[in-house]
Amino acid sequence: MSDAQPTPPAPVLVVDGLHVRIGEAAVLRGVSFEVHAGEAVGLVGETGSGKTMTVRAVTGLLSPIGGRVTGGTITIAGEDATDLSAKAWRRWQGRTLALVPQSSMSSLSPLRRVRGQLAETVRRVDRASDLDAEVAALLEAVRLPATKDLLESYPHELSGGMRQRVMIALALAVKPRLLIADEPTTAVDVAIRSSILGLFDELRKERDLALVMVSHDIGAIASVTDKTVVMYAGRSVESGPTEAVLGDPRHPYSEALLAAMPQRTEPGEPLPVVPGQAPRPEDVAIGCAFADRCPVVVDACRAETPASVAVRGARRVACLLARQRDLEAHDEIEVNA
């Protein structure tokens, strides 16, 4: 009897050392992560960190803004998608991957009713399907009733949470293997935020979807994802299991983001902030892009761009002091044990 272990399934999405430029500005400078079926990966960081630009690269939406991949690779469902033509990207966008964009109000057509928008997408994917049954099933999947009132409504007649669920239904209509949600809880209240996040978590498990969730909201990332990628100035500076990255960060930027969470500050105390501002893409030079804001910066940080290195907890960290800080944290754990 053979003792050979079964080969694990390949990731649905692999982003490896991705570099992107818009004009002469390097907007992504080394982004790497992968997502398997049924797995959720979160991209987190401040505005301008490169999260949405990564989404554009992975969904073939760079060319409309003059962007181009200048290094690294994007692999989707085992196929190289790094340099696809616009026509080839439309094939991926209509079948294998789907995007839930930031604003449901601007993404849905204001002139078409809910049924018409859903039916159009269903028809494009499967002309032989029973449109009414498919539309009802999609609404049921996102926990909305397929009532006549809802089907005949225009987007402006729906609440923010309902519009967001219709957007998710539209994404599911193409039967994707990879679902990308770009700031899916922007401009919704706390109760709707919780229900939308719960829906994403249920859907990726029920449908074995590979899910990429982009957010500046660390709480949202913590509640849904299995792995987290912390981004800064166009790079993935720390990545690994969400519980490890958010529970015991190794990069100074990850630490600063977590310290600034309102939930971690006592009532009446001033809210910590990350000092300074992230550099503009054209201002990033040799050295660590976080150096001017980093509380543990040393001279070498300004002279050498840090490589991404492996540390404990199945993580990678792009910091010259990563291994030293990892050893110090490990020693502290042993002393307190």
N, C-alpha and C positions, 0 to 999 in steps of 0.2 A: 504494500500500500504506500502510495506516495505521501510524503510529508510536506509537499509544496503548498505554500499558502496561496489562496486565490489572489489574483492581481486586483488591487483596489481600483474602482472606477476613476477615470480621468476627470479632472475638474471641468466644469462647464465653461468657466472663464479663467484665463491666466493672463495677467498683466505683468510683464517682466522688464524692468529697467526702462520704463516708458519716458521718452523725452518729446516734448512738443514745443513748437515755436509759433508765434503769431508775428509775422514780419520778422524783425531781428530779436524780439524779446523771447527769452526762454521761459515759458509759463509752466512747464513741467520739466523736472530735472532729475528724474529717477524715481518712478512710482512702480511698486511691485506688490502684488497680492494675487490670490487665487480663490475661487469660490466653487464648491462642489454642489451637487444636487441636494436639495433639502437644507442647505447651509445658508446662514445669513452673515454677511460681512458689512461692517459699518465703516464709513469714511468720515472722520471728524476733524475739525480744525476751524480757525477763525475765517472770516470772510477774506478771500484772496489767497487762501492756502493751496488752492488747486483742485478742490473737490469737484466742483461743477465742470471744470476743464477736463478732468479725468472722465466724467460721465460723457462729455461730448466726444472724446476720443473713442470710448468704448461703444458708443452708439452711432458712430459715423457722422457726427454733426460738427466736425471741425471746419470743413471747407466753406460753409456759409459765413464764417467769421474770419476767414483767411488763415486758419490754422493748418499745421501739417505735422505729421510725426517725423522726427529727425533721429530717433534712436529707440531701441527696445522693440518689443513685440506685443501684439494682442492676439490671443488665441481663443476662439469661441467654438465650443463643441468639437474640439480637436482640429479645427481648421484655422490657418493663419488669416487673420483679418486686419493685419497691420496696414496694408496698402491697397485696400479694396477701392474700386471705382464707386461713384455715386450710385450707379445702377446695381452693382453687387451689394452695396449696403442696404438698398431698399429690400432686397431679398431677405437679408438677415432681420431687418426691422419688421418685416411683415410676418415672420414665422418664429425665428429662434429667440429673439429678444424683444422686450417691450419696456417702454419708459413711462413712468408716472411723473410728470413734470411738477415744478414748484407751484404754479398758480392754476387751479382748476378753472377759475373764472375766465382767464385769458386763453386757456388751452381748449376749452369747449366752444363750439360754434354758438354764438348768441342767437343765431337765426334759425336754428334747427331744434326740434324737440328731442327729448331723451331717446325715444324709441328709434327715431330716424338715424341718430348718430351711432347707436349701438348696432342697428340693423345693417348700416352701410359697412361697418367693419366686419361683421359676421359674413356678409355676402362676399366680401373681398377674399376672405379666407376659405369659405366653403359655400359655393353657389347652390349645392344640393341640399343644404340644411333647411330645417323648418325654422324660419326666421323668428316667428313669435315664440316658439319653444326655446330657442337659443337665447333670445333676449331675456326671457323670463329666468332662465337658468343662470345667466350672468348676474342679473340683479340679485337672485337668491344667493349666489356665491359671495356677494359683498354685503349680505344681510340687509337688502332692501326689498320691500314688497313690490311685485310687478303689477301694481294697481293701474287702472286707467288714468287716474289723476297724475301719477308719477310719470308714466310713459308719455303723456301728452304735455308735460311741463317743459318750459324753456329753462336753461341754466339759471337765469336770474331769479326764477321763482323757487329755487331750491335753497336750502341752508348750505353753509360752507361744508359741513360734514357730509351732506348728501351729494354735493357736487364732487367732493373728493372720492366718494365711493363709486360714483359713476365713472370717474377717470380710471379708477382701478379696474372696474368692469371692462372698460374699453381696452385696457392693457391685457386683460385675461382673454379677451375675444380672439387674439391671434394665437392662443395656446402656446405661450412662450416657455422655453426652458430656463431663461434668464430674465428676471424682473429687476429693474433698476428704479428706485424711488429717490427722487431728488428733493430734499427738504419737504417731505410729504405732510408735515404738521405745521407748516408756516401759516400764520394768520388764523389759526383755529383755537377755540378755548380749551381749557384743561380737560374737560370731560370728553370732548370730541377727540382731542389728541390721544387720550388713553384708548378710546375705542378704535381709532384708526391704526394705532400701533399694534393693538391686539389682533386686528384683522390681518395685518401683514404677517404676523407671527403664525396665525392659524393657516393662512393660505399657503405659505411656503412649506409647511409641514404636510398639509392635506394633499398638495399637488406636487410635492417633491421639487419645488422650484429652487433655483439658485437665486438668492436675493442679495442685492447690493443696496444698502440704505445710506444716503448721504445726509448729514445733519451737522449743525453747529450745536445741537442740543445733546449733551453727553448723556442725560437721563434717558432720552429716546434710544440712543445707541445701546445703553446698558440693558434696557428692557427687552430688546428684540434680538440682538446679534450674538453670534457665537465667537466671532473674531472681530478685532478692531484695528483699523489703520489710522494712526494719527499723522496728519499732514501739516507741513509748514513750508511756506515759500516754494511750493511746487514739488516737494519731496515727501516720501513716506519716511518719517523720522523714528517711528516706533510702531511695531505691529506684533500681533500675537493673540492668544485667547482673550476675549473681552474681560473676563473676570480678573485675569492677571494684569492686563494693561491698565485697567481702570482701578483695580484694587491695590496695585503695587507698582506704579510707573517707574521706568528707568531713565527716560529722557527728561531733562529739565523742563522742556516745553509741555510735555504731558502732565508733569507735576503742577505746573503753573495753571494750566487749563482746569484741572480738577480742583485746585485750591480756590479758583474764582467762582465755583458753583455756589449759588445762593444757599442751597441746602446745607452747605458746610460752614456757614457763618451764623453765629449766635445772633438772635434778634437784638437790634440796637447797635450792633458792631458794624464798622465800615466794611463794605464788600471788597475783598482783595481783587486787584486787577493785575493783568500782565503788563508791566511797564513798557512804554514805548510803542512802536508800531512795526508791523511786519514790513519788510522791504518790498519795494516795487520790483517786478521781474527784471527790469533793466538795471536795477541797482545791486543785484546779487552778484557778489564777486567771489574770489577764492576764499576759502575758509567756511566756517559754519554760519549759515544765514541767521541763526538765532543768537549769535555771539553778543550783539549789542544789548540784548534784553536778558541775557542769561546770568543768574546769580552765582554760578560756579565756573564762569569762563576763565580760561588760562590763555597765555600768549599763543600757544600752539593752535588754539581754536580759530584764531584769525589768519593763520598761515596755511592751514591744511583742511581741505574739505573732508569731513569724516565719512568713512565707509560704513555701510550697514553691517553690523556684526551680530552673531548669535550670542544670546545670554540665557540664563536659566529661565525656565517657564515657557519654552518653545517660542521665544520672542526674538525679534531682530530690532536693533537700536542703532541709529546713525548718530553716534556721539563719541568723541575721542576718549571720553572718560567712562564709557559704558561698562567696560569690563571691571574697572576699578570700583565703580559705584555698585556693580552687581556683587562683587566680592564683599564689599562693606555691608551691603544689605543682608547677604547670606550669613556673615559672621554675627550680625545683630540678631538675626532669627535664632541662631544656635545659642547665643548667650541668654536670650529670653526664654528658650525652650525649657 
